[in-house]
């Protein structure tokens, strides 16, 4: 489909909708997670992949319910 952003007729491309290798990009608010400024960036980086993937799998795919135990 059409690109949302362009400069001088050239479209900006995104990687998986989050532009993980870009220095700057306009994102939808659903793609943003607020983090504590005191959190070291090497720890915050885990949120974008491992944590969100694990939580999504546990809540949306596995059928886990509150109180159940799981090993990952």
N, C-alpha and C positions, 0 to 999 in steps of 0.2 A: 504494500500500500504506500501511500504518500508519506514522505518524511515530515515530522513535526518541526524540525529545526534545520536551518541551512544558513550558509554564509557565502555570499557571492555566487549563488546558484548551486553550490556544492552541499549535499546533505551531510549532517553529522550522523554518524552511525553509533548505535548502542550495542553493548554486549550483554545479552540476557536482560535487557531493560534497565540495567543499573550502571552501565558504563564503568565497570570496575577498573579499567586501565586508564581512564580519563582523569585529567587534573580538575576539570570542571564539567558539570552536566546538569541540565534541568531534569528533575525527576518528579514522578508522581508521588504524592505524600504517602501512598501505601508502600513505597520502596525505601522509606526513611525510618531509621530507628534512632531515637534520642539517647545519647550516652552521657554519663557523668564526665565532665571535663577532667576530673582527677583520675579517671580510669586510663591506665597506660594503653597506647594504641595497639601494641602487640596482643593485648588481651581483648580489646574491643573488636579486633579483626575476627575473632572467633565467633562473635555474634552473627556476623553476616553470612556465615556458611554453616558451620557445625551446629550451633545452637538452634538457629531457625529451621534447619533441615530436620534435626532431631525432634524438635517440638512439633513441627508439622507432621512428621511421620507418626509420632505418638498420638497426637490429637485427631488427625484426619484419616489415617490409613489403618492403624493397628486395631482400633476398636477398644482401646484401653479406657477404663473407667476410674473415677476417683477412688483412691485407696488401694489400687492394684500395684503390684511390684513388678519391675521390669529391669533387666540387665542390658546394657548397651555396650 
